[in-house]
């Protein structure tokens, strides 16, 4: 199985980026570059996350701020092309 297939399979199973880095013994920056490539090539799509605590005081403490999206709190889903690639 190629490294790309391994990453896509783990994303499909809901594995976090932190876990993928650990399980595949790869650098976080390498994984993020790989994910960016797979988004650009339409194997993955970024799923927008909305902060569910925006009406409370929790937003100061949670991971919902827009600055956090660059730190890996985004979610990704396989596209039909990504699903075909791993099947």
Buried (B, 14 or more C-beta within 10 A) or exposed (E): EEEBEBBBBBBBEEBEBEEBBEEBEBEBEEBBEBBEEBBEEEBBBEEEEEBEEEEEEEBEEBBBEEEBBEEBBBEBEBBEEBEEBBE
